[in-house]
């Protein structure tokens, strides 16, 4: 991760991608994002921006000099993992019930609303991921400090942005391809409504909510294990090897990329981000067909309930 100390925009971008595989980063960030993705289904790219915003709220201030914030997260890393583990288990229960952090009860005999994106839940997950991954932030702060000393505050902003965008780039690419090829229409992603009988009561649990709940539950258990094991930064040997390999790869490719002027890299990175933003928030086609499908599912549930 020493490459980022060059205060280079492209170095920050690459270092962000490498940082994603750091033990304290991928353990939290990736499961949290995957759980959010399974929950939303039709707004993946939009929710990726919300998730990105949650991470940025934590990491950008650290990158712009709020070193005390990074130290605070570092000093209370164990406690943060304990609280985070508890939150993940609560989210697992809420997901099975078809609810989010907003705690809005689901209408009776209604299928879980998979069209309304729970931005609050995703944003808070992003913030928690940003706090949990702040172990990499001191490196970012070093690069931005050099940029600020040079008198180029705008560069400090872009370096910070490039780092966070690099960290979430794989998520953005996956979300873009998901939307581009309309994978939400596949049978695997649509899932199905599961009927669970408990005595005289019949409970309906959507398979998507069930997958989300399992991811949150596993994530909560992992966070508790890391917290109470006394080593919140533990990682299996294969993950460490992947991180080392990526770091070596980034060092080699950076030498070539540095031949391109910084202003060009800044324009490319910001331009790509703007394109993804446009793709996420451009007006969608009419949802009449989707509404009819949802109405059909609701009728099925009503028929089951009447029986």
C-alpha positions in Angstrom: 0.0 0.0 0.0 3.0 2.3 -0.1 2.1 3.3 -3.7 -0.5 5.8 -2.4 2.1 8.0 -0.8 2.9 9.4 -4.2 -0.3 11.5 -3.8 -1.2 10.4 -7.2 -4.8 10.2 -8.3 -4.3 6.9 -10.2 -2.3 5.5 -7.3 -5.1 6.3 -4.9 -7.6 4.6 -7.3 -5.5 1.5 -7.6 -4.8 1.4 -3.8 -8.5 1.6 -3.1 -9.1 -1.5 -5.3 -6.3 -3.3 -3.4 -7.6 -2.1 -0.1 -10.9 -3.9 -0.8 -9.2 -7.2 -0.2 -7.7 -6.1 3.1 -8.8 -8.4 6.0 -10.7 -5.6 7.9 -12.3 -4.4 4.6 -13.6 -7.3 2.6 -14.8 -9.2 5.8 -17.4 -6.4 6.3 -17.8 -4.4 3.1 -18.5 -7.3 0.7 -21.1 -9.2 2.8 -22.9 -6.0 3.7 -23.1 -5.0 0.1 -24.2 -8.5 -1.1 -27.0 -8.6 1.5 -28.2 -5.1 0.4 -28.1 -6.3 -3.3 -30.2 -9.4 -2.6 -32.7 -7.3 -0.7 -33.2 -4.7 -3.3 -33.0 -6.7 -6.6 -34.3 -4.0 -9.0 -32.3 -1.0 -7.9 -28.8 -2.4 -7.5 -26.8 0.3 -9.3 -28.7 3.1 -7.4 -28.2 1.3 -4.1 -24.5 1.0 -4.9 -24.3 4.8 -5.0 -26.1 4.9 -1.7 -23.7 2.4 -0.3 -20.8 4.4 -1.7 -22.2 7.5 -0.1 -22.3 5.8 3.3 -18.6 4.8 3.0 -17.6 8.2 1.8 -19.2 9.9 4.8 -16.7 8.1 7.0 -13.6 7.9 4.8 -13.6 11.3 3.1 -13.3 13.3 6.4 -10.4 10.9 7.4 -8.8 11.4 4.0 -9.0 15.2 4.3 -7.2 15.2 7.6 -9.5 14.0 10.3 -6.9 11.6 11.6 -8.6 11.5 15.0 -11.6 9.9 13.5 -9.5 7.0 12.2 -7.8 6.7 15.6 -11.1 6.5 17.3 -12.3 3.7 15.1 -8.9 2.0 15.6 -9.0 2.3 19.4 -12.6 0.9 19.6 -12.3 -1.6 16.8 -13.3 -4.5 19.0 -16.3 -2.7 20.5 -17.4 -1.6 17.0 -17.3 -5.2 15.8 -19.4 -6.3 18.7 -22.0 -3.6 18.0 -21.8 -4.4 14.3 -22.3 -8.1 14.9 -25.4 -7.4 16.9 -26.8 -5.1 14.2 -26.2 -7.8 11.6 -28.1 -10.4 13.6 -31.0 -7.9 14.1 -31.0 -7.3 10.4 -31.1 -11.0 9.7 -34.3 -11.3 11.8 -35.8 -8.2 10.1 -34.9 -9.5 6.6 -36.8 -12.8 7.3 -39.8 -10.6 8.3 -39.5 -8.5 5.2 -38.6 -5.4 7.1 -35.6 -3.0 7.1 -34.1 -0.6 9.5 -37.0 1.7 9.0 -39.1 -0.9 11.0 -42.1 -0.3 8.8 -44.4 -3.3 9.3 -45.3 -5.2 6.2 -49.0 -5.3 5.2 -50.7 -8.6 6.1 -51.0 -11.1 3.3 -48.7 -9.0 1.1 -45.6 -10.2 -0.6 -42.4 -8.4 0.6 -42.1 -5.2 -1.3 -39.0 -5.8 -3.4 -39.4 -2.6 -5.5 -39.0 0.0 -2.9 -35.3 0.5 -2.1 -34.6 0.8 1.6 -32.0 3.5 1.2 -31.7 4.1 5.0 -30.6 0.5 5.6 -28.1 0.5 2.7 -26.7 3.9 3.7 -26.2 2.8 7.3 -24.5 -0.4 6.2 -22.2 1.8 4.0 -21.3 3.9 7.0 -20.6 0.9 9.1 -18.4 -0.6 6.3 -16.6 2.7 6.1 -15.9 2.7 9.8 -14.8 -0.9 9.8 -12.5 -0.4 6.8 -10.9 2.7 8.3 -7.8 0.6 9.1 -6.7 1.4 5.6 -7.5 5.1 5.9 -4.2 6.3 7.5 -2.5 5.4 4.2 -5.0 7.5 2.3 -4.6 10.4 4.8 -0.8 10.4 4.1 -1.4 10.8 0.4 -3.9 13.6 0.8 -1.7 15.4 3.3 1.0 15.6 0.7 -1.5 16.9 -1.8 -2.7 19.6 0.6 0.8 20.7 1.5 1.4 21.2 -2.2 -1.4 23.8 -2.1 -3.7 21.8 -4.3 -6.8 21.2 -2.2 -8.8 20.2 -5.3 -6.3 17.4 -5.8 -6.8 16.2 -2.2 -10.5 16.0 -2.9 -10.0 14.0 -6.1 -7.4 11.7 -4.4 -9.8 10.9 -1.6 -12.7 10.4 -4.1 -10.5 8.2 -6.3 -9.5 6.0 -3.3 -13.1 5.4 -2.2 -14.3 4.9 -5.8 -11.5 2.4 -6.4 -12.5 0.5 -3.3 -16.1 0.2 -4.5 -15.3 -0.2 -8.2 -15.9 -4.0 -8.3 -19.3 -3.4 -6.7 -20.2 -0.7 -9.3 -19.1 -3.0 -12.2 -21.1 -5.9 -10.8 -24.2 -3.6 -10.3 -23.8 -2.1 -13.8 -23.7 -5.5 -15.5 -26.6 -6.6 -13.3 -28.7 -3.7 -14.6 -27.4 -3.8 -18.1 -28.4 -7.4 -18.7 -31.6 -7.2 -16.6 -30.6 -10.0 -14.3 -33.4 -9.2 -12.0 -35.7 -11.0 -14.5 -33.8 -14.3 -14.1 -35.5 -17.1 -12.1 -32.6 -17.2 -9.7 -32.8 -13.6 -8.8 -36.6 -13.4 -8.7 -36.7 -16.3 -6.4 -40.0 -17.5 -5.1 -42.4 -17.2 -2.2 -41.9 -19.9 0.4 -44.8 -21.1 2.5 -44.0 -22.1 6.1 -46.7 -23.7 8.3 -46.5 -23.3 12.0 -49.6 -25.0 13.5 -52.6 -23.2 12.3 -50.6 -20.2 11.0 -49.1 -19.9 7.6 -46.0 -17.7 7.1 -44.8 -16.5 3.7 -41.1 -15.8 3.4 -39.6 -14.8 0.1 -36.4 -16.7 -0.9 -34.6 -13.4 -1.5 -35.3 -12.3 2.1 -34.1 -15.7 3.3 -30.8 -15.4 1.4 -30.3 -11.8 2.8 -31.0 -13.0 6.3 -28.4 -15.9 6.0 -25.8 -13.4 4.8 -26.4 -11.0 7.6 -26.4 -13.8 10.2 -23.1 -15.3 8.9 -21.6 -11.8 8.9 -22.8 -11.2 12.4 -21.3 -14.4 13.6 -17.9 -13.6 11.9 -17.8 -10.2 13.5 -18.4 -11.6 16.9 -15.7 -14.3 16.4 -13.2 -11.6 15.3 -14.1 -9.4 18.2 -13.9 -11.9 20.9 -10.9 -13.7 19.5 -8.8 -10.6 20.3 -7.8 -10.2 16.7 -10.2 -8.1 14.7 -7.8 -7.9 11.8 -7.4 -11.7 11.3 -7.5 -13.1 7.8 -6.9 -16.6 6.4 -3.6 -17.3 4.7 -5.1 -17.4 1.2 -6.6 -14.0 1.7 -3.2 -12.6 2.8 -1.6 -14.1 -0.3 -4.2 -12.5 -2.5 -3.6 -9.2 -0.9 0.2 -9.5 -1.4 -0.2 -10.5 -5.0 -2.5 -7.6 -5.7 -0.1 -5.2 -4.1 2.8 -6.5 -6.3 0.6 -6.3 -9.4 -0.4 -2.7 -8.5 3.2 -1.7 -8.1 4.0 -3.0 -11.6 1.1 -1.5 -13.4 1.4 1.9 -11.6 4.8 2.4 -13.3 3.1 2.4 -16.7 0.0 4.3 -15.7 2.1 7.2 -14.2 3.2 8.1 -17.7 -0.2 9.6 -18.3 -0.8 13.1 -16.9 -2.7 13.3 -13.6 -5.4 15.6 -15.1 -6.3 13.0 -17.6 -6.6 10.3 -15.0 -8.8 12.6 -12.9 -11.0 13.3 -15.9 -11.3 9.6 -16.8 -12.1 8.5 -13.2 -14.7 11.3 -12.6 -16.1 10.7 -16.1 -16.6 7.0 -15.5 -18.3 7.8 -12.2 -20.6 10.3 -13.9 -21.5 7.7 -16.5 -22.4 5.1 -13.9 -24.5 7.8 -12.1 -26.3 8.6 -15.3 -26.9 4.9 -16.0 -28.3 4.4 -12.5 -30.7 7.4 -12.4 -31.8 7.8 -16.0 -35.5 7.4 -16.6 -36.6 3.8 -16.7 -39.2 2.2 -19.1 -42.7 1.8 -18.0 -43.1 -0.7 -15.1 -46.7 -1.8 -16.1 -45.6 -5.4 -16.7 -43.8 -5.5 -13.4 -46.9 -4.2 -11.6 -49.1 -6.9 -13.2 -46.7 -9.5 -12.0 -46.7 -8.2 -8.5 -50.5 -8.1 -8.5 -50.5 -11.7 -9.6 -48.3 -12.7 -6.7 -50.5 -10.8 -4.2 -53.6 -12.6 -5.5 -51.8 -15.9 -5.0 -51.0 -15.0 -1.4 -54.6 -14.0 -0.8 -55.9 -17.2 -2.2 -53.6 -19.2 0.1 -54.7 -17.2 3.1 -58.4 -17.7 2.3 -57.9 -21.5 2.1 
